[in-house]
Amino acid sequence: MDQDVLVVIGVGGMGTAVARRLGSGRKVLLADFDETTLHGVTQTLHGEGHDVTSQVVDVSDPDSVAALADAAAALGAVTHVVHTAGLSPEQASTEAVLKVDLLGVALVLDEFARVVAPGGAGVVVASMGGHMVPVPDEQAGALAGTATAELLSLPFLAPETLGNAGIAYALAKHANVLRVQASASAWGERGARINSISPGVISTPMGRRELDGESGQGMKSMVAMSATGRLGTPDDIASAAEFLLDRRSSFITGTDLLVDGGVVAAIRSARRAG
């Protein structure tokens, strides 16, 4: 019997949690830029009984992403696609953040729209940071509708205009949500759905690095003021992805789910009260 295919792009804490949660009974294709990490996670999941293969991918390279989509389709019916790959402001320059977090997501949305199976679904991991940056309507329209190949040529995305990687990250994550909305029709033409998740502060290696970095104290303060008062876990994100990829959510597409422990709600409530 043919198995459905789960594609997980980015095998950090969230990606690995998703693969474990959804991989049983499916063919799992793992993809990441870091070949050493990719090999390690692949071997671990294989040892746990998963039917898993891997492919190195550079999500900022159109040919690399197209090759990944083709490889997924060659395995069978691509029913589940989860994109978690990204760079944080503490990890990379403004240029690199834009290439991976903005262009990379747009390329994945485009390429997997052509191979996703009818009845399939995808999830893009964005960030609560995308809900905290004001974006003028004109810029939002450009982020949503500009052809993927021309995205990084938008004048307001010039590194010297943005100023730092933190602003680039927030704007890229805001754009992820807009691109998912804009891609819902193309995915719908395949009989498939696409949504995004905006995590809060998650206890992954990337998240902990941010907590130890320049913006860490502010992040800790936001967590403290939230309704849950705790860091998120990779399993929190895997649970949300599982729901959005399941048939139970068959009437949900082109939307974003905040999984942030109530941080954004607390900030917005404080602003209104002020």
C-alpha positions as CSV (number, residue, x, y, z in Angstrom):
1,M,0.0,0.0,0.0
2,D,1.3,3.4,-0.9
3,Q,2.2,5.7,2.0
4,D,1.5,9.4,2.3
5,V,4.5,11.6,2.4
6,L,5.4,14.1,5.2
7,V,7.9,16.7,4.3
8,V,9.6,18.6,7.2
9,I,11.9,21.5,6.1
10,G,14.2,22.5,9.0
11,V,15.0,19.8,11.6
12,G,15.6,21.9,14.6
13,G,13.5,21.4,17.8
14,M,10.2,22.1,16.2
15,G,10.9,20.2,13.0
16,T,12.0,17.1,14.8
17,A,8.9,17.3,17.1
18,V,6.6,17.5,14.1
19,A,8.3,14.6,12.4
20,R,7.9,12.4,15.5
21,R,4.3,13.5,16.0
22,L,3.2,13.0,12.4
23,G,5.7,10.5,10.9
24,S,4.3,7.2,12.0
25,G,2.8,5.3,9.0
26,R,4.1,7.8,6.5
27,K,7.2,8.3,4.4
28,V,9.1,11.1,6.0
29,L,11.4,13.4,4.0
30,L,13.6,15.6,6.1
31,A,15.4,18.6,4.7
32,D,17.8,21.1,6.2
33,F,20.8,23.2,5.2
34,D,23.0,21.7,7.9
35,E,24.1,18.3,6.6
36,T,25.5,17.1,9.9
37,T,22.4,18.0,11.9
38,L,20.2,16.5,9.2
39,H,22.1,13.2,9.2
40,G,21.9,13.0,13.0
41,V,18.1,13.6,13.1
42,T,17.5,11.2,10.2
43,Q,19.5,8.4,11.9
44,T,17.7,9.0,15.2
45,L,14.2,8.9,13.7
46,H,15.2,5.8,11.6
47,G,16.3,4.1,14.8
48,E,12.9,4.9,16.3
49,G,11.2,3.0,13.5
50,H,10.3,5.8,11.1
51,D,10.5,5.4,7.3
52,V,12.7,8.4,6.8
53,T,14.9,9.8,4.0
54,S,16.7,13.2,3.9
55,Q,17.9,15.8,1.4
56,V,20.1,18.8,1.9
57,V,18.3,22.0,0.9
58,D,19.1,25.7,0.6
59,V,15.7,27.3,0.9
60,S,17.0,30.6,-0.6
61,D,18.0,28.7,-3.8
62,P,15.1,28.2,-6.3
63,D,16.7,25.2,-7.9
64,S,17.4,23.5,-4.5
65,V,13.8,24.0,-3.4
66,A,12.4,22.8,-6.7
67,A,14.6,19.7,-6.4
68,L,13.2,19.0,-2.9
69,A,9.6,19.3,-4.1
70,D,10.4,16.9,-7.0
71,A,12.0,14.5,-4.6
72,A,9.0,14.6,-2.3
73,A,6.6,13.9,-5.2
74,A,8.7,11.0,-6.3
75,L,8.2,9.3,-2.9
76,G,4.4,9.3,-3.2
77,A,1.4,11.5,-2.4
78,V,2.7,14.7,-0.7
79,T,0.0,15.1,1.9
80,H,1.8,17.0,4.7
81,V,4.3,19.8,4.3
82,V,5.8,21.6,7.3
83,H,8.3,24.5,6.9
84,T,10.2,25.4,10.1
85,A,13.5,26.5,8.6
86,G,14.6,30.0,9.6
87,L,17.3,32.2,11.0
88,S,17.0,34.4,14.0
89,P,18.5,37.9,14.5
90,E,21.2,36.5,16.8
91,Q,22.2,33.9,14.2
92,A,22.6,35.9,11.0
93,S,23.0,39.2,9.2
94,T,20.1,41.2,7.8
95,E,20.7,39.8,4.3
96,A,20.8,36.2,5.4
97,V,17.6,36.6,7.4
98,L,15.8,38.0,4.4
99,K,17.1,35.3,2.1
100,V,16.1,32.4,4.4
101,D,13.1,33.7,6.3
102,L,11.4,35.7,3.5
103,L,12.5,34.4,0.2
104,G,12.9,30.8,1.4
105,V,9.2,30.7,2.6
106,A,8.0,32.2,-0.7
107,L,9.9,29.6,-2.7
108,V,8.6,26.7,-0.6
109,L,5.0,28.0,-1.0
110,D,5.5,28.2,-4.8
111,E,7.2,24.9,-5.4
112,F,5.1,22.7,-3.1
113,A,1.9,24.3,-4.5
114,R,2.7,22.3,-7.7
115,V,3.2,18.9,-6.0
116,V,1.0,18.8,-3.0
117,A,-1.6,16.1,-3.2
118,P,-5.4,16.7,-3.3
119,G,-6.6,16.7,0.3
120,G,-3.1,17.6,1.5
121,A,-2.1,20.5,3.7
122,G,0.9,22.6,4.6
123,V,2.0,24.7,7.5
124,V,4.6,27.5,7.6
125,V,6.2,28.5,10.9
126,A,6.2,32.3,11.1
127,S,6.6,34.1,14.5
128,M,4.7,36.2,16.9
129,G,7.3,38.9,16.0
130,G,5.5,39.3,12.8
131,H,2.4,40.5,14.8
132,M,4.4,43.2,16.5
133,V,5.8,45.2,13.5
134,P,3.6,47.9,11.9
135,V,3.5,47.5,8.2
136,P,2.0,50.2,5.9
137,D,-0.7,48.9,3.6
138,E,1.4,49.6,0.5
139,Q,4.3,47.6,1.8
140,A,2.0,44.8,3.0
141,G,0.5,44.6,-0.5
142,A,4.0,44.4,-2.0
143,L,5.1,41.6,0.4
144,A,2.0,39.6,-0.4
145,G,1.8,40.0,-4.1
146,T,5.3,40.7,-5.5
147,A,6.6,37.8,-7.7
148,T,8.9,35.6,-5.6
149,A,12.0,36.2,-7.8
150,E,11.6,40.0,-7.3
151,L,10.9,40.0,-3.5
152,L,14.3,40.9,-2.3
153,S,14.5,43.8,-4.8
154,L,11.7,45.7,-3.0
155,P,13.3,49.1,-1.9
156,F,12.0,49.0,1.6
157,L,13.8,45.6,2.1
158,A,17.2,47.0,1.4
159,P,19.5,46.2,4.4
160,E,20.6,49.8,4.7
161,T,16.9,50.8,5.0
162,L,16.0,48.1,7.5
163,G,18.9,48.9,9.7
164,N,19.3,45.6,11.6
165,A,18.5,41.9,11.5
166,G,15.8,42.2,14.2
167,I,13.6,44.4,12.0
168,A,14.3,42.2,9.0
169,Y,13.2,39.2,11.0
170,A,9.9,40.7,12.2
171,L,9.1,42.0,8.7
172,A,10.0,38.6,7.1
173,K,7.7,36.8,9.5
174,H,4.9,39.3,8.9
175,A,5.4,38.6,5.2
176,N,5.2,34.9,5.8
177,V,1.6,35.3,7.0
178,L,0.7,37.5,4.1
179,R,2.3,35.0,1.6
180,V,0.4,32.1,3.1
181,Q,-2.9,34.1,2.7
182,A,-2.0,34.9,-0.9
183,S,-1.0,31.3,-1.6
184,A,-4.3,29.8,-0.3
185,S,-5.9,30.0,-3.8
186,A,-3.1,28.3,-5.6
187,W,-3.0,25.5,-3.0
188,G,-6.8,25.3,-3.2
189,E,-6.6,24.7,-6.9
190,R,-4.8,21.5,-6.0
191,G,-7.5,20.7,-3.5
192,A,-5.0,21.4,-0.7
193,R,-4.8,23.9,2.2
194,I,-2.0,26.1,3.6
195,N,-1.8,27.9,6.9
196,S,0.8,29.4,9.2
197,I,1.7,29.2,12.8
198,S,3.2,32.1,14.7
199,P,5.1,30.7,17.7
200,G,6.0,32.7,20.8
201,V,9.2,32.1,22.7
202,I,9.9,28.4,22.2
203,S,12.5,26.5,24.2
204,T,14.6,25.3,21.2
205,P,18.3,25.9,20.7
206,M,17.4,28.9,18.5
207,G,15.0,30.3,21.1
208,R,17.5,29.9,24.0
209,R,20.1,31.7,22.0
210,E,17.8,34.6,21.5
211,L,17.0,34.6,25.3
212,D,20.7,34.8,26.0
213,G,21.2,37.6,23.4
214,E,20.6,41.3,23.2
215,S,16.8,41.1,23.2
216,G,16.6,38.3,25.7
217,Q,15.5,40.4,28.7
218,G,12.7,41.9,26.7
219,M,11.6,38.4,25.6
220,K,11.6,37.2,29.2
221,S,9.5,40.2,30.3
222,M,7.0,39.4,27.6
223,V,6.7,35.8,28.7
224,A,6.3,36.9,32.3
225,M,3.4,39.2,31.4
226,S,1.6,36.5,29.3
227,A,-1.4,34.5,30.4
228,T,0.5,31.2,30.6
229,G,3.7,32.7,32.0
230,R,6.0,30.1,30.5
231,L,8.1,29.3,27.5
232,G,6.6,27.2,24.8
233,T,7.9,23.7,23.9
234,P,8.5,22.1,20.5
235,D,5.6,19.8,21.3
236,D,3.3,22.8,21.6
237,I,4.1,23.7,18.0
238,A,3.8,20.1,16.9
239,S,0.3,19.9,18.4
240,A,-0.8,23.0,16.5
241,A,0.7,21.7,13.3
242,E,-1.0,18.4,13.8
243,F,-4.4,20.1,14.0
244,L,-3.9,22.3,11.0
245,L,-2.8,19.4,8.9
246,D,-5.6,17.1,10.0
247,R,-8.9,16.7,8.2
248,R,-10.6,18.1,11.3
249,S,-9.4,21.5,10.1
250,S,-10.5,21.0,6.5
251,F,-12.4,24.4,6.5
252,I,-9.3,26.3,7.6
253,T,-6.9,27.7,5.1
254,G,-5.0,30.9,4.5
255,T,-4.9,31.8,8.1
256,D,-2.4,32.2,10.9
257,L,-2.6,30.6,14.4
258,L,-0.8,32.4,17.2
259,V,0.8,29.8,19.5
260,D,2.5,32.2,21.9
261,G,1.1,31.6,25.3
262,G,-0.8,34.8,25.2
263,V,2.1,37.2,24.7
264,V,0.6,39.2,21.8
265,A,-2.8,39.4,23.6
266,A,-1.1,40.8,26.7
267,I,0.8,43.4,24.8
268,R,-2.2,44.5,22.9
269,S,-4.3,44.7,26.1
270,A,-1.6,46.7,27.8
271,R,-1.5,49.2,24.9
272,R,-5.3,49.6,24.9
273,A,-5.3,50.2,28.7
274,G,-2.5,52.7,28.3
